[in-house]
């Protein structure tokens, strides 16, 4: 079957060759497999469904696609390049620590198994922006063969795994986790994780140094992964010295995935990165910072950078801060207010996407950051209307339909009975807050309880041909796409 792409901003996937009944709406760049093109409507397979599309809505242009996945607390970004390569950066907490029981692994599985209709999830690169569980947990789910019943795909292949270097180690003095000893002057972290041989050595029981806890368990799964060639997945640290992620250098007009941070230093004769005031400041502050370039379009992916690290980067890039300017920015640290206004001003995006949905655990996105994202964004007006800046939040894009129970129908041993007095029905439930290892137990009378009748995840779609950028979220009421478009200014 020939593969084509949707050429309109949105178009309907119809149920039949004639008539107006629709299955769903497709988005610019969605790939469709042509089954029969003999009529005015083309029969296609798209998003896991068979239907019909008007012929004028189909073309040959493949786009750069960016999916900011609604993972609750944390980040998860899937990149599909025009030449059909895939990079997954972060994945949110594990399913077990998610209120919805879903992580980025579930969206990636849907994308390959249902949308593409293939049996193998093949990632050209998997990247953990840093070593916090709300970023690598969903990657762990994807690699966890013990959870294979959670995936529709039959196998997962990863051609390369990259990380930021800062790692959780076992403190030999206390047995607890730490980031390793600081440099002699206290300004840097020097115990950095490197390539596959070092990871394997650090996972041994007598490893010195030895990786610790959930981070170690995750990396153990990475060491068992294999690439498309059947060989063990290479593992490497990235820094700004690399210039670009290997294989994504922009050659031949393809996508470039540039590495802007962490910035490498030398301390005590070893590679080092900056040390900030606390462990959380260090893990977040040494996040990988990427700029994704395609044509004239620039997209900045910022991990959990904080104010201290942003100020340090402004100093590192003094005289060339234009490197941070972009059309689209994935906001730092889920909309936390631990940000530098000066750094946001240097970024100056037309579109900001905040990955946030933490069930009030951290109150993200913070009001000041939403305001700062607007006031530092690139202002464009057209016919007295704002074209940009635009600010998206996965939490705000998420929606649920709540229903009030009216009766309970129970079938046991072939006998059916109904209960309409819901005060007599008591429900015991396990409530998992974002990142919790153990759920909270609650008991409620059913007449005082709502049910979730439907859920729309707050996925933010970004598509571009290298000049025009389309951003889309799903409308709760009509189940259609809400689309906004901007043009690159670079």
N, C-alpha and C positions, 0 to 999 in steps of 0.2 A: 504494500500500500504506500502511495506517495504521501510524504509529510509536507504539509503546508502550514501557514501561520495566519492568524486573524489579522486583517489589515485595517480594521475599523477600531475606534476607541472601544466600543462595545458592540456586540451583535448577539442576537438570540440563537440558541440551539433549539430548533423546532422539533416537535414530536413526529411530524409527518411531512411528506413532500408538499402538501398544501394545508392551509388553515393557519390559525394564529396561536394554537396551544404550544407552549414552550416548556422545555425541560429545565433550562437555566440560561443565564447570560454569560457569554464568553468575553474575554478581555483582550485588548491589543497585544499581540505577540503570542497568545495561547497557541500551542501547536495542535493541529488536527490531522488525523490520518484519513485520507480520502478513500472511501469505499466504492462510491459510484458518482461520477460527475456528468452523467448523461442528461440530467434534467436542469431546470432553472434553479432548483435548490440542490446543493451537493450533499450527498449522504456521507457523513463523517463519524469517526470515533473521536470524542473530545471529553476530557475530564472523566474518563471511565464510562461514558454513556454513548449510545448510538443515537444520532439524530440528524437533522438537516440544517444547513446554513445557506443563506443567500450567496450565490456564486461571487458577487461583487465584493463580499466581505472577506474574501480569502486571497492571500498573496504569498510571496516567496521570501519575505524578509524576516530573518530570525533576529531577535532583539537580545539585549542584555536585560536579565530579569533579576530583581532583588526581592527576596521575601523576608520581611521582618516578622518573625513568627511570634504569636502570642503564647509565651511560655510562662505567664505569670511573672513572679519575681525572677529576674535574670534576663539573659539575652539569648537569642537564637536567630541567626541569619543564614539563609541559603542563597547562594549566588549561582545562577545559570548563565554561562557566557553564550554569545551568538554561535560559537562553534561547538556548543553542546558539552561543555565541561562544567563540572559542579564543584563548588567549594562550600563546606559547611563550617561556619564560625560560631562556636558555642551552641548550647542546647538547653539552657535552663536547668532547674533542679531535675533529679530523677523523677520518674512517674510516681514512685512511692512517696515522695515528698511534695507532690502537687495536689492542690485542692480538687482539680479536675481529673487527676490520674493520667494526664497527658504531658508529654514533653516534646521537644523539637523532633525527636525520633519518629513520632507518630505522623507529623506533617511530611517529613522526608519520605517515610514509607508510603504515604498516600501519593506523593508526587511521582515516585517511580512505579509502584505497583498498580495504582489506579489511573493516574493521569497518563503516564507513559505506557502502561500496560506491559512492563517488563518484570522479570523474576529476580533480577539482581540490582541492588542499590550500589551504584558505582560512584564513589567520590574521588575526584582527582586530588583533593586535599581536604583534610579535617584539621581544624585549628582550635585550640583552646586559648582564648585571649589572655587568660591568667588562671591561677590555681584556686579559684573560689568555686564552691560546689554549685552555686546557682548559674554557673557558666558551663562547667564540664559534665554535669549530671546527665543531661539529655544525650550527650555524646556517649556516655557510659551505657545508657539504655540501648543505643544503636548497636554497640559492640557486644552486648551481653547475650550470648547464645542461649543462656538459661531462660531468657524471656522470649524465645523464638515464637511462642504462641501469640505474642503481642504484635508481630509483624506479618504482613501479607507477603512481602518479598521473601524469597527463599534463602538469600545470601546477601552479605554486605562486603564490599571490597573497597579498600581505602589505599590509594596509591602513595600517600605521604601524610605524616602527622607532624604538626608544628606546634610549638609552645613558646612561652615568653622567657623561660629560664628560671625565674623565681619559683621555688618548689617548697613543699612541706617535707621537712626532714625530722627524724627522731633526734631529739636533744640527748646526747650521750650522758649528760649529767643528771637529767631529770626523767628521761624516758618519755617526755611530752613532746608535742610538736613545736617546731620553730622554723625559722627561715635560714638558719645557719649563722655562724659567727660573723659579726661585722668586721670591716677592715680595721686596721690598726688605728686609723684616725676617726673611726665611727661613722664615716660619711657614705660608705658603700656596702652593698651585699656582694660577696664574692663566691659563695657556695652555690653556683648556678648549675642547673641541670643541662645536659648537652644532648649527645646523640644516642642512638640505640644501645651501643655497648655499655655506656655509662648507666643508662636506665636499667638494663638487665642486671648489672652488678649491684646497683643500689636497691634492687628488689630482693636480693638474697638475704637470708636470715642473719648472716654475719657481715652484711654489707657495711662499709664504712666510707662515706656516710650512707645512711639507710633511709629510704623514703617512708613516709608515715601515713597511716590512716586511709581515709576514703580516696585521697589523691593517689596513694600507692596502689590501691585496689583498681582504680580507674586505669592507671598506667600499665598495670599488669594485663588488663584487657587489650590495651593498645598493642602491647608486645605480641599478642596472639593474632592480631589482625593480619590480613594478607591483601595485597594489591591485585589489580586486574591481571597481572602476569603470574599470579600464584605465589610470589615470593613474599616474605615477611615485610610488613609495612616499614619503610624507613622513618626514623624519628630524628627531629632536629630542632634546635633553638633558632629563633629569628630575632634579628635586631636591625637597626637602621643601616648597619654595615652591609647587609645583604642587598640593599637597594630594592629588590622585588622578591616576591615569593617565587621560588624556582619554577620555571615553566610558564610564568605569568608576567613577562617583561614587556609586553606590548608590541613585540616584533611583528611586522607584517600587518599592522593595523588592528591586531587583536587586543584583548583586554590586558591592561597592566594592573597588577595588585602590588602597589608600592608599600614598603615597610618604612614608616616614619619614626617609630619608637617600639621598644625601649632604645635609648641611645647608649651605646657601649662606652664603657670607661675602662681604665686599668687601675687596679689598686693592689698593693702587696704582690705585684708581679703576676696578677691573675685578671682575667676578664671580670668586669664588675658592672653593676647598675646602681643607680642612686638609692640611698636608704633614707626613708622618711621617718615619721615620728612613732609609728606603731605598726603592728603586723598587718592590720587591715589597710592602713595607708600604703604600705609597701606592696601588698599583692595588687591592690587596685591601681596604685600609681605607676606600677611597672607593667600595666596592660600593653598588649600589642596595639599599635595604632596604624591603621591601614588607610591608604587612599586608592580607591578603585577608579581607574581612568578608562574611558572608552570614547573615542572621538573627541568631542569638546567637553564631554560631561565628566565631572569629578564627584565622587561619593566618598565621604569620610566615615570610617568605622572606628569608634573610639574606645571600646571596652568600658572599663570603669574608672577612667582617668579622673583624678580629683584636683582640687585647687592647687595643692602643692606641686603635683607633677605637671600640671598645665603651666604653672609659672616657670618651672624648670625648663619645660620644652620651649617656652617663649624665649628664654635665654639661649638655649641650644640653637635655636633657629633665628637668632637675631640677625637681621639683614636679609632674611629669606622667609619671613613669616607667610608670604604668599603661598607657600607650600600647603598651608592649612586651609586656604580658601576653597570652597566647594559649592556645588549646587545642592547636594543633599547631605545631611549629617545625621548619623545615628547618634543620638544624644548620649553624653557621658553618664554612666552610673544610674540609669533608669529614671532620670529626672531628679536626682538628689541635688540639694542646694549647696553641696560642697564643690563649687565650681568657681572658676575665675572668669569674671565678666570680661576682662581683657582678652582672655583666650577665646571666648565666644565671639568677641568682636573681630578677632583675627580670622575665625572660621567663616563667619558671615554667610551662612547658607540661605538659599531660597526656601528649602524644605528641611524641617527638623522632625525626626521620628524618635519618639521616646518609647523605649521598651519597658512598660510598667504595667503591673497587674497583680499586686501583691496582697490583695484582700486586706488592705489597711495596715499591714504589718509594718510598712515603712512610710506610709502616707505619700507615696510617689504617684505622679510627679508633683513636686512642690510648687506652690503658686508662684514663688519668685523666679523659679527656673522657666516656667511657662512664659512669664512676662519677659524674662531676659532673652529667651529664644526668639521672641517676637521683635524686641527692640534692637537686637543685634543682627537680625536676619536681613537679607537683601530685599529692599523695598522696590516693588514694581507695581505700577498702576496702569489700568487700561479702562478707559471710559468711566472714570471715577469709581472703579472697583479695584479691590486688592487682588493682584495676581499672586504676589508673594510679599512677605514671608508666610508660609504655611507651617502649622505645628500639628503633628499627629501624635496620638498616644494609643498604644495597643489596649490599654485599660479602658480608655474612653470609647474606642472602637468596638470593644467587646459588649455584647448585650445578651440578656436572658429573658425568656418569657416565663412568667410565674403563673401557676394555676392553683386554684383553691380546691382541694379534694371535696367531692360530694358523696361518694359512697365507695365501699371496698367490696370487691367480689373475690371470694375465696373458693377454690376448687380443690377438694381433697378426696381421694379414693372414688373419683367419678361423681361426687356430689358437689353441687355448687350452691353457695349461700351468699347473701348480700348483707352488708352492715351499713346502715345509714346513720346511726348514732355514732358519729366519729369521736365523741368524747370518750367512748369505751375502748377505743383503739389507741394503744400506746406504742410509739416507735422508738427503738434504740438505734442511735446512729453514731458513726465514727466521723468526726469532722477534722480534716487535715488542713492546717494553715500552712502557707507557703514556707517550705524549708523545714517543717517539723519532721522529726524522725518518728514520733509517736502521735497518733491522732488523739484528739480530745473526745471523750465519750459524753454524749448528751441523750436525754430522754424527753420526748415531747408527746403530748396528746395530738392525734392527727387533726383534730378540728382547729388546732392552733398552729398548724404547719402548712407551709406552701411547698409545692413541688415545682421542679424546673421542667417546664414543658418544651423548652427549646433553647439552644445556645448557639450564638454566632461568635466565633473566635475573632479576636481583634487583629487579625492579620493585616498588615499594610503592604500592599504590592507596589513596587516601583519598576517601571519598564522604560527603556530608552533605546533609540536608534543611534545615539551619539550626539544628538542635537536637541531633540524634544524629549522631555521627561514627563511621563504619566504616572500619577499616584492614584491609587484606588483602594477603597475599603467597601465592604459589603453593607448595603442598607438593610436594617433589621426588618422593616415593615414589608418592603416590596421584594426583598431578596435580589435586588439589582445592585449594580456597581455605582458608587459615588466617585466620580472622576474629576480630578483637577490636573491641569497641564501647565508646565512652565518650560521655558527655553533656556539652554545653557548660556551663560554670559562669558564663557572662556573661549 
